[in-house]
């Protein structure tokens, strides 16, 4: 998606450890028009998949998932990080290691919101090594829901997470695919920064 790639080139900052900071438009301060265009693009890609729910993980995936859900006219379910008193005892769980935080957490989804009757589209802001996606697909497996596909805003291809899932036949569509970020220079899989 050229619009997203342009914003990454213009405002993205490469931090040590191959961390891409895009919090000025995607995951701290949110450009609502950009997010809406991303939601529209995910709808275009997956509109024939008979989606009944969109699944993401808190917090940065929620705005993108909501934008897509508005086009699909389906609910968004988001995995909560850590257990809360108001969740009750009946939920699916998965242990996940966060690349950006450098720590492990447990994601939870109430069993009330996912079932074998659901056809789910997973949407998230980043795909790097695939830890969050592993957790979300594990939760789907526990629920019996079917996975229709995965929509990712930014994939860091060089970290290999997407390849693991594509090799299993899981359809992944990433709106911006970063091939490398060597020496602070962002190079996309198809073309360099604009």
N, C-alpha and C positions, 0 to 999 in steps of 0.2 A: 504494500500500500504506500504509494509515493508520498502522500500527505504525512503519514507517520514517520517515514524515513527522513523526510525533510526536517521535521521537528527534532528528531534524534540528532541529526547532523548539526542543526543550529543551536540546540540547547542542551544536548546530552553531554555529560562529563564522565570520562573514564577515570575511575579511582583505582588505587592499588588493589591487586587481587582479582582483576577482571570484573569489577563491580561497575555497572553502568548506572549512573545517577540521572534519573529522568523525573525527579519529583517536582519540577517546576510546571509540568503539564500532565503527568500521568498518575503519580501515586502519592502525592502530598497536596499540591495544588492541582486542581483538575480542570483541564480545558474541556468544557462540556460539549462544545461543538465537535471537537476532535473525537471524543468518546462516542458521540452519537453516530459519527461517520464510521467508526470502527464497528459499532453494533449493527449498522446497516450492511457493512461488508460481510460480517459473520452470517447475517441472515441470507444474503445473496449466496454465499458458499454452501450453507447447510439447509436451505429452505425446503428441500425435498426429503429431508430425513425424518419427518414426523416427530419432531422434538416435543416432549411433554414437560420437561424440566431442564433448567440450566443449573449446573453445579459449579461452585467456585470455592475458594478459601479466603477467609478474611485476611487482610482488609483490602488490599489493593486490587484484587480481582472483582470486587463487588460492583464498582461503577461500570466497568466494561460489561459484566454479565447483565446488569440491569438495562443497559442500553440495548443489548441484543435481545433481551427478554421482551422489551417493548415491541419489537418487530415480530417476534415469534408469538406474542400474546400468551406467554407461559410464566409460571413463577420461577424465581431464583431461590435456590437453596445454597447457603454457604456454610462450609465447615468452620466451626469455631475452634480457635486455638486454646487449648486448656479447658478444663471442666469448670462449669459455673453452677451455683446453687439452684438457679432457676431452670436448669436443663432437665432435671429428673434423671431417673436411673436407666432409661431405655434408649440407648443410642449405639450407633456404629462408631468404631474408633480406628485410628491408624497412627502409628508412630512415624514422625517425619523429622529429618535433619534439615534445618534451614541454612542454605548456602550463605545468605547475606548476614544472618545473625550469628552463624557459627555455633548453633546450639540445637538440641533436639526438643521437640514439642509433640503433644498429642492432639490430633484434630478429631472433632466430634461432630456427628450429624444425628439428629433425633430420628429414630425409626419411624416416626409419624410422617416424615416428609419424603422418604424414598421407599419404593417398593418394586417388586418384580414387574408390575404393570407399567413402569416408567421407561421411557426412551430418553436418555440424557445426553446433553451436550455439555462438556466441560469447557469452561473459559477461564483463563488466567492471564495475568499481566506479563509474566516471564516464564520461559522454559530454559533452564541451564543444564543441570545434571539430571533433572527429572524427579527429584525427591518429592516435591509437592504433588506432581502428577501421579507418582506411584501411590501415595497416600489416598488420593481421590479415587483412583481406579480400584484400590483395595476396598474402600468404602462401598463403591458401586457393586463390587463382587459380593460383599456381605449382604447387600440389600436385594440382590437378584435382578436389579435394574440392568437394562442393556445400554451399552455405550454407543452412541451414534457418531461421535467424533469429538475432536479437541480443537478449540480455537485459542490461539496464543497471540498476544499483542506483539511481544518481542522475544524471539528465540536466539539464544547465543549458540549457534550451530557448533562452534568449535568445542563446546563442553559435552557434546554427545548425548544429551538427554533425549532429544527428539529421535535420534537414530534407534535408540533402544525400543521405543514404542512403535515406530514405523516398521521395524523388523518383525514385530508381532502382528502386523496388519492393521494397526490402529490408525485411522485417518486423522492427520494433524494438519491444520492450516494455520501458518504463522504469518501475520501481516508485515512484519519486518524481520528478516533473517540476517543476523550479523555473523559474518564469516571469521572476523578477527577484530581485535582491539589492541594490537601491538603498538607500543610506544604512544598510547593515547589516541591513535588514529582508528576511527570506526570505518570498517570496510564491510559492505553488505554482500551477500552471496551473489547478487546479480550485478550490482554496480556500486561505485564508491559514493561518498557524500556529494551532494549536489552543490 
